[in-house]
Amino acid sequence: MAPPVAICEETPLQDDVRALIAELNDAIDAQEPDTPLEFRFQMTADQMAGPETTTFVARLDGRAVGCAALRRHSAGLAEVKRMYLRADARGRGIADELLAAVEAKARAEGFGRLSLETGLGFHAARKVYERAGFEVCGPFADYPDSGYAAFYTKLLGSDGSAAAISRTPDESRP
């Protein structure tokens, strides 16, 4: 039987979490080497420690194996950031649990929409998002429509419903 996973809000300024973030950056670089640096929207551990962001860490037997973050924007929009799971921890549903923790926090804080940006080549991650009810949308917040990213969103209705929304090109960004 696999050990239970613990998912908690933690500071990203711990050595083991910094290591996860470095691994995530390396994974992005390896998976999408042709994506220009200006279209790799990476946050550092120090940026993740800011007041607008909450970091979640998944631990197996005390060992940090994954992370995800909730970043707060204005106008009812929250964003999933820095979602990552070490290869040896994949296939156990931990990514689903991390995403659920981020979503629960966004709901608890009254956000009406949870969105995210991911690389086009991250097919496994995209399946996790789609399984959780996220649907493809256009760019949000200040993300450009670069052609190097996939965007997803989920409405967080008070009844637990989720529906996709999209922004038309002429709407201002929140």
C-alpha positions as CSV (number, residue, x, y, z in Angstrom):
1,M,0.0,0.0,0.0
2,A,1.3,3.4,-1.0
3,P,1.9,5.9,1.9
4,P,-0.7,8.6,2.3
5,V,0.1,12.0,0.9
6,A,-0.1,15.1,3.0
7,I,-0.9,18.4,1.2
8,C,-0.4,21.6,3.3
9,E,0.1,25.3,2.8
10,E,3.8,25.9,3.3
11,T,6.4,28.5,2.7
12,P,8.2,28.0,-0.6
13,L,11.4,29.3,1.0
14,Q,12.3,25.9,2.4
15,D,15.3,24.1,0.7
16,D,13.2,21.1,-0.4
17,V,10.5,23.3,-1.9
18,R,13.1,25.4,-3.6
19,A,14.5,22.2,-5.1
20,L,11.0,21.3,-6.4
21,I,10.8,24.7,-8.1
22,A,14.2,24.3,-9.6
23,E,13.2,20.8,-11.0
24,L,10.0,22.4,-12.4
25,N,12.0,25.0,-14.2
26,D,14.3,22.3,-15.6
27,A,11.3,20.3,-16.7
28,I,9.9,23.3,-18.5
29,D,13.2,23.9,-20.2
30,A,13.6,20.3,-21.2
31,Q,10.0,19.8,-22.4
32,E,9.7,23.0,-24.4
33,P,13.2,24.0,-25.4
34,D,11.9,26.1,-28.4
35,T,9.7,28.3,-26.2
36,P,11.4,31.7,-25.9
37,L,12.3,32.7,-22.4
38,E,9.8,35.6,-22.4
39,F,7.0,33.1,-22.8
40,R,8.0,30.9,-19.9
41,F,6.1,32.4,-17.0
42,Q,8.1,31.0,-14.1
43,M,7.8,32.4,-10.5
44,T,10.8,32.1,-8.2
45,A,10.4,30.8,-4.6
46,D,10.7,34.4,-3.4
47,Q,7.9,35.5,-5.7
48,M,5.8,32.6,-4.5
49,A,6.3,33.8,-0.9
50,G,4.5,37.1,-1.6
51,P,1.2,37.9,0.0
52,E,-0.8,37.4,-3.2
53,T,0.3,33.7,-3.5
54,T,-0.3,30.6,-1.3
55,T,1.9,27.6,-1.9
56,F,0.8,24.0,-1.4
57,V,3.3,21.2,-0.9
58,A,2.6,17.5,-1.3
59,R,4.6,15.2,1.0
60,L,5.0,11.5,1.1
61,D,6.5,10.3,4.3
62,G,7.7,13.8,5.0
63,R,9.5,14.1,1.6
64,A,8.4,17.0,-0.7
65,V,7.2,15.4,-3.9
66,G,5.0,18.1,-5.4
67,C,3.8,21.7,-5.3
68,A,1.2,24.1,-6.6
69,A,0.3,27.6,-5.9
70,L,-2.8,29.9,-5.8
71,R,-2.1,33.4,-7.1
72,R,-4.7,36.1,-6.5
73,H,-5.5,38.6,-9.2
74,S,-8.1,41.4,-9.1
75,A,-11.7,41.2,-10.2
76,G,-12.5,37.7,-8.8
77,L,-9.8,36.0,-10.7
78,A,-7.4,33.5,-9.1
79,E,-4.7,31.5,-10.9
80,V,-3.1,28.1,-10.5
81,K,0.7,28.5,-10.7
82,R,3.8,26.3,-10.3
83,M,2.1,22.9,-10.5
84,Y,4.7,20.2,-10.4
85,L,5.0,16.6,-9.3
86,R,8.2,14.6,-9.2
87,A,8.2,11.6,-11.6
88,D,8.4,9.0,-8.8
89,A,5.2,10.3,-7.3
90,R,3.1,10.4,-10.5
91,G,0.2,8.1,-11.1
92,R,-1.1,8.2,-7.5
93,G,-3.6,10.9,-7.9
94,I,-1.4,13.5,-6.1
95,A,-1.7,16.0,-8.9
96,D,-5.5,15.8,-8.6
97,E,-5.2,16.4,-4.8
98,L,-2.9,19.4,-5.3
99,L,-5.2,21.0,-7.8
100,A,-8.2,20.3,-5.5
101,A,-6.4,22.1,-2.6
102,V,-5.7,25.2,-4.8
103,E,-9.4,25.2,-6.0
104,A,-10.7,24.8,-2.5
105,K,-8.7,27.7,-1.3
106,A,-9.9,29.9,-4.2
107,R,-13.5,28.9,-3.4
108,A,-13.1,29.6,0.3
109,E,-11.7,33.1,-0.5
110,G,-14.7,33.8,-2.8
111,F,-13.0,33.8,-6.2
112,G,-15.4,33.3,-9.1
113,R,-12.9,32.1,-11.6
114,L,-9.8,30.0,-11.4
115,S,-7.5,30.0,-14.5
116,L,-4.1,28.8,-15.5
117,E,-1.5,28.8,-18.3
118,T,0.6,25.8,-19.3
119,G,2.9,24.8,-22.0
120,L,1.5,23.2,-25.1
121,G,3.6,20.1,-24.7
122,F,2.5,19.3,-21.1
123,H,-0.1,16.7,-22.2
124,A,-0.3,14.9,-18.8
125,A,-0.8,18.2,-17.0
126,R,-3.5,19.2,-19.4
127,K,-5.3,16.0,-18.8
128,V,-5.2,16.7,-15.0
129,Y,-6.8,20.1,-15.6
130,E,-9.4,18.8,-18.0
131,R,-10.3,16.0,-15.6
132,A,-10.9,18.6,-12.9
133,G,-13.3,20.5,-15.1
134,F,-11.1,23.2,-16.5
135,E,-11.8,24.1,-20.1
136,V,-9.7,25.7,-22.8
137,C,-10.0,29.5,-23.0
138,G,-8.1,32.5,-24.3
139,P,-5.4,34.4,-22.6
140,F,-6.2,36.0,-19.3
141,A,-4.7,38.6,-16.9
142,D,-1.6,40.0,-18.7
143,Y,-0.6,36.8,-20.6
144,P,0.0,37.4,-24.3
145,D,-1.5,35.3,-27.0
146,S,2.0,33.9,-28.0
147,G,1.1,30.6,-29.5
148,Y,3.3,28.9,-27.0
149,A,0.8,28.3,-24.2
150,A,-2.6,26.7,-23.5
151,F,-5.0,28.5,-21.3
152,Y,-7.7,27.0,-19.1
153,T,-10.4,28.3,-16.8
154,K,-13.1,27.1,-14.5
155,L,-15.9,29.1,-13.0
156,L,-16.3,28.4,-9.3
157,G,-20.0,28.6,-8.7
158,S,-21.4,28.5,-5.2
159,D,-23.3,25.3,-6.1
160,G,-20.1,23.6,-7.1
161,S,-20.8,24.0,-10.8
162,A,-18.1,24.8,-13.3
163,A,-18.4,26.3,-16.7
164,A,-15.8,27.6,-19.2
165,I,-15.7,31.2,-20.0
166,S,-13.7,33.0,-22.6
167,R,-12.6,36.6,-23.1
168,T,-13.2,38.3,-26.4
169,P,-10.2,40.1,-27.9
170,D,-11.7,43.6,-27.2
171,E,-12.3,43.0,-23.5
172,S,-9.8,44.6,-21.2
173,R,-7.7,42.2,-19.1
174,P,-8.4,42.2,-15.3
